[in-house]
Amino acid sequence: MTKKNIFLIVVGILMLVIGFFCLAQGPAENPVSLTVAPIILVLAYVVVIPIGILWYSKNKKKGD
């Protein structure tokens, strides 16, 4: 794992925290909890965290 992988996974976890915080806001008709939170959560679960896990650097040394 490189620093780039760890950074992407940390960003994904921060996005999850922000998404769940937005989801918990206000009444059920709140646009933040209805639209913004699901978009953030889907991006974190489907895009950012998998890229952080699967990212492979081609410039990797043979000793690593």
DSSP file (Angstrom, degrees, kcal/mol; ACC not computed):
  #  RESIDUE AA STRUCTURE BP1 BP2  ACC     N-H-->O    O-->H-N    N-H-->O    O-->H-N    TCO  KAPPA ALPHA  PHI   PSI    X-CA   Y-CA   Z-CA
    1    1 A M              0   0    0      0, 0.0     2,-0.2     0, 0.0    55,-0.1   0.000 360.0 360.0 360.0 134.2    0.0    0.0    0.0
    2    2 A T     >  -     0   0    0      1,-0.1     4,-2.0     0, 0.0     5,-0.2  -0.470 360.0-101.8-100.2 175.6    1.2    3.4   -0.9
    3    3 A K  H  > S+     0   0    0      1,-0.2     4,-2.5     2,-0.2     5,-0.2   0.836 122.3  58.2 -65.0 -31.6    0.5    6.8    0.6
    4    4 A K  H  > S+     0   0    0      2,-0.2     4,-2.3     1,-0.2    -1,-0.2   0.899 105.5  49.5 -65.8 -40.2   -1.9    7.5   -2.3
    5    5 A N  H  > S+     0   0    0      2,-0.2     4,-2.2     1,-0.2    -2,-0.2   0.942 112.6  46.2 -62.0 -48.4   -3.9    4.4   -1.4
    6    6 A I  H  X S+     0   0    0     -4,-2.0     4,-2.4     1,-0.2    -2,-0.2   0.897 111.5  52.5 -63.4 -40.8   -4.1    5.4    2.3
    7    7 A F  H  X S+     0   0    0     -4,-2.5     4,-2.4     1,-0.2    -1,-0.2   0.922 110.1  48.0 -61.2 -44.7   -5.0    8.9    1.4
    8    8 A L  H  X S+     0   0    0     -4,-2.3     4,-2.2     2,-0.2    -2,-0.2   0.886 111.8  49.3 -64.9 -39.0   -7.9    7.8   -0.9
    9    9 A I  H  X S+     0   0    0     -4,-2.2     4,-2.2     2,-0.2    -1,-0.2   0.904 111.3  49.4 -67.3 -40.3   -9.2    5.4    1.8
   10   10 A V  H  X S+     0   0    0     -4,-2.4     4,-2.4     2,-0.2    -2,-0.2   0.904 110.4  50.7 -64.6 -40.8   -9.1    8.2    4.4
   11   11 A V  H  X S+     0   0    0     -4,-2.4     4,-2.3     1,-0.2    -2,-0.2   0.910 109.9  51.3 -61.7 -41.4  -10.9   10.6    2.1
   12   12 A G  H  X S+     0   0    0     -4,-2.2     4,-1.9     2,-0.2    -2,-0.2   0.897 109.6  48.7 -62.3 -41.0  -13.6    7.9    1.5
   13   13 A I  H  X S+     0   0    0     -4,-2.2     4,-2.2     2,-0.2    -1,-0.2   0.895 110.7  50.7 -67.2 -39.5  -14.1    7.4    5.2
   14   14 A L  H  X S+     0   0    0     -4,-2.4     4,-2.5     1,-0.2    -2,-0.2   0.889 108.8  52.3 -64.2 -37.9  -14.4   11.2    5.7
   15   15 A M  H  X S+     0   0    0     -4,-2.3     4,-2.7     2,-0.2    -2,-0.2   0.882 107.9  52.1 -64.0 -37.3  -17.0   11.2    2.9
   16   16 A L  H  X S+     0   0    0     -4,-1.9     4,-2.7     2,-0.2     5,-0.2   0.923 109.6  48.5 -63.4 -43.9  -18.9    8.5    4.7
   17   17 A V  H  X S+     0   0    0     -4,-2.2     4,-2.1     1,-0.2    -2,-0.2   0.933 114.2  45.9 -62.2 -45.5  -18.9   10.5    8.0
   18   18 A I  H  X S+     0   0    0     -4,-2.5     4,-2.5     1,-0.2    -2,-0.2   0.907 112.9  51.1 -64.0 -41.2  -20.1   13.6    6.1
   19   19 A G  H  X S+     0   0    0     -4,-2.7     4,-2.0     1,-0.2    -2,-0.2   0.916 111.7  45.2 -63.8 -44.1  -22.7   11.6    4.2
   20   20 A F  H  X S+     0   0    0     -4,-2.7     4,-1.3     2,-0.2    -1,-0.2   0.843 111.8  53.5 -70.0 -31.7  -24.2   10.0    7.4
   21   21 A F  H  < S+     0   0    0     -4,-2.1     3,-0.3    -5,-0.2     4,-0.2   0.927 110.6  46.4 -65.1 -43.9  -24.1   13.3    9.1
   22   22 A C  H >< S+     0   0    0     -4,-2.5     3,-1.2     1,-0.2    -2,-0.2   0.865 108.9  56.3 -64.5 -35.7  -26.1   14.9    6.3
   23   23 A L  H 3< S+     0   0    0     -4,-2.0    -1,-0.2     1,-0.2    -2,-0.2   0.812 104.2  53.6 -65.7 -30.2  -28.5   11.9    6.3
   24   24 A A  T 3< S+     0   0    0     -4,-1.3    -1,-0.2    -3,-0.3     2,-0.2   0.446  86.4 115.4 -85.4   0.3  -29.3   12.5   10.0
   25   25 A Q  S <  S-     0   0    0     -3,-1.2     5,-0.2    -4,-0.2     8,-0.2  -0.503  73.9 -45.3 -79.8 137.8  -30.2   16.2    9.5
   26   26 A G  S    S-     0   0    0     -2,-0.2     0, 0.0     3,-0.1     0, 0.0   0.287  94.4 -17.0  51.8-163.5  -33.7   17.6   10.0
   27   27 A P  S >  S-     0   0    0      0, 0.0     3,-1.6     0, 0.0     6,-0.2  -0.139  71.6 -99.2 -71.5 171.6  -37.0   16.2    9.0
   28   28 A A  T 3  S+     0   0    0      1,-0.3    -3,-0.0     5,-0.1    -2,-0.0   0.727 120.6  59.5 -66.7 -22.0  -37.5   13.6    6.3
   29   29 A E  T 3  S+     0   0    0      4,-0.0    -1,-0.3     5,-0.0    -3,-0.1   0.401  74.3 124.7 -87.4   3.9  -38.4   16.2    3.7
   30   30 A N    <>  -     0   0    0     -3,-1.6     4,-1.5    -5,-0.2     3,-0.2  -0.465  59.7-143.0 -65.9 125.8  -35.1   18.0    4.1
   31   31 A P  H  >>S+     0   0    0      0, 0.0     4,-2.4     0, 0.0     5,-1.1   0.803  98.5  58.8 -63.2 -27.4  -33.4   18.2    0.6
   32   32 A V  I  4>S+     0   0    0      1,-0.2     5,-2.4     2,-0.2     4,-0.1   0.935 110.5  40.5 -66.8 -43.6  -29.9   17.6    2.2
   33   33 A S  I  45S+     0   0    0     -3,-0.2    -1,-0.2    -6,-0.2    -5,-0.1   0.721 119.8  46.7 -77.6 -19.4  -31.0   14.3    3.7
   34   34 A L  I  <5S+     0   0    0     -4,-1.5    -2,-0.2     3,-0.1    -1,-0.2   0.814 131.8   5.7 -90.7 -32.1  -32.9   13.3    0.5
   35   35 A T  I  X5S+     0   0    0     -4,-2.4     4,-1.5    -5,-0.2    -3,-0.2   0.781 125.4  47.1-119.8 -49.0  -30.4   14.2   -2.2
   36   36 A V  I  ><S+     0   0    0     -5,-1.1     4,-2.4     1,-0.2     5,-0.2   0.933 110.1  51.3 -68.5 -47.0  -27.0   15.3   -1.0
   37   37 A A  H  ><S+     0   0    0     -5,-2.4     4,-2.6     1,-0.2     5,-0.2   0.924 110.0  47.6 -61.0 -48.0  -26.4   12.5    1.5
   38   38 A P  H  > S+     0   0    0      0, 0.0     4,-2.5     0, 0.0    -1,-0.2   0.885 111.8  51.6 -62.6 -35.2  -27.2    9.6   -0.8
   39   39 A I  H  X S+     0   0    0     -4,-1.5     4,-2.3     2,-0.2    -2,-0.2   0.935 112.0  45.7 -64.8 -44.8  -25.0   11.1   -3.5
   40   40 A I  H  X S+     0   0    0     -4,-2.4     4,-2.2     1,-0.2    -1,-0.2   0.919 114.3  48.6 -63.1 -44.0  -22.0   11.5   -1.1
   41   41 A L  H  X S+     0   0    0     -4,-2.6     4,-2.8    -5,-0.2     5,-0.3   0.907 111.5  48.3 -65.7 -42.1  -22.5    8.0    0.3
   42   42 A V  H  X>S+     0   0    0     -4,-2.5     4,-2.9    -5,-0.2     5,-0.5   0.922 111.8  50.0 -65.1 -42.7  -22.7    6.3   -3.1
   43   43 A L  I  X>S+     0   0    0     -4,-2.3     5,-2.3    -5,-0.2     4,-1.7   0.903 113.7  46.1 -60.9 -40.3  -19.6    8.1   -4.3
   44   44 A A  I  <>S+     0   0    0     -4,-2.2     5,-2.1     3,-0.2    -2,-0.2   0.945 119.9  38.1 -67.6 -47.6  -17.7    7.1   -1.2
   45   45 A Y  I  <5S+     0   0    0     -4,-2.8    -2,-0.2    -5,-0.2    -3,-0.2   0.862 128.0  30.8 -72.9 -36.4  -18.8    3.4   -1.3
   46   46 A V  I  <5S+     0   0    0     -4,-2.9    -3,-0.2    -5,-0.3    -2,-0.2   0.745 132.6  17.3 -99.3 -25.7  -18.7    2.9   -5.0
   47   47 A V  I  X<S+     0   0    0     -4,-1.7     4,-1.9    -5,-0.5    -3,-0.2   0.828 120.9  38.6-112.3 -61.4  -15.9    5.2   -6.3
   48   48 A V  I  ><S+     0   0    0     -5,-2.3     4,-2.2     2,-0.2    -4,-0.2   0.933 116.8  43.2 -70.0 -50.5  -13.5    6.5   -3.7
   49   49 A I  H  ><S+     0   0    0     -5,-2.1     4,-1.9    -6,-0.2    -1,-0.2   0.923 115.2  48.6 -66.3 -44.3  -12.9    3.5   -1.4
   50   50 A P  H  > S+     0   0    0      0, 0.0     4,-2.9     0, 0.0    -1,-0.2   0.898 111.7  50.2 -62.6 -36.6  -12.6    0.9   -4.2
   51   51 A I  H  X S+     0   0    0     -4,-1.9     4,-1.7     1,-0.2    -2,-0.2   0.908 109.7  51.8 -64.8 -39.0  -10.2    3.1   -6.1
   52   52 A G  H  < S+     0   0    0     -4,-2.2    -1,-0.2    -5,-0.2   -43,-0.2   0.842 115.5  41.3 -64.0 -33.2   -8.2    3.5   -2.9
   53   53 A I  H  < S+     0   0    0     -4,-1.9    -2,-0.2    -5,-0.2    -1,-0.2   0.891 122.5  37.4 -79.9 -41.2   -8.1   -0.3   -2.4
   54   54 A L  H  < S+     0   0    0     -4,-2.9    -2,-0.2    -5,-0.2    -3,-0.2   0.516  81.3 124.0 -94.0  -5.8   -7.5   -1.3   -6.1
   55   55 A W     <  -     0   0    0     -4,-1.7     2,-0.4    -5,-0.2   -50,-0.1  -0.332  40.2-169.8 -60.5 130.0   -5.1    1.5   -7.1
   56   56 A Y        -     0   0    0     -2,-0.1     2,-0.5   -55,-0.1    -2,-0.1  -0.988  13.9-144.4-126.5 127.7   -1.9    0.1   -8.5
   57   57 A S    >   -     0   0    0     -2,-0.4     3,-0.8     1,-0.1    -2,-0.0  -0.795   1.2-158.7 -92.5 126.0    1.2    2.1   -9.2
   58   58 A K  T 3  S+     0   0    0     -2,-0.5    -1,-0.1     1,-0.2     0, 0.0   0.649  88.7  67.7 -77.0 -14.8    3.2    0.9  -12.2
   59   59 A N  T 3  S+     0   0    0      2,-0.0    -1,-0.2    -3,-0.0     2,-0.2   0.075  73.3 138.1 -90.4  24.3    6.3    2.7  -10.9
   60   60 A K    <   -     0   0    0     -3,-0.8     2,-0.1     1,-0.1    -4,-0.0  -0.468  54.6-121.0 -75.1 138.7    6.6    0.3   -8.0
   61   61 A K    >   -     0   0    0     -2,-0.2     3,-1.1     1,-0.1    -1,-0.1  -0.417  18.5-120.9 -74.6 155.1   10.0   -1.0   -7.1
   62   62 A K  T 3  S+     0   0    0      1,-0.2    -1,-0.1     2,-0.1    -2,-0.1   0.760 110.1  60.6 -70.1 -23.5   10.6   -4.8   -7.2
   63   63 A G  T 3         0   0    0      1,-0.2    -1,-0.2     0, 0.0    -3,-0.0   0.635 360.0 360.0 -77.2 -14.1   11.6   -4.8   -3.5
   64   64 A D    <         0   0    0     -3,-1.1    -1,-0.2     0, 0.0    -2,-0.1   0.451 360.0 360.0 -84.1 360.0    8.1   -3.5   -2.4
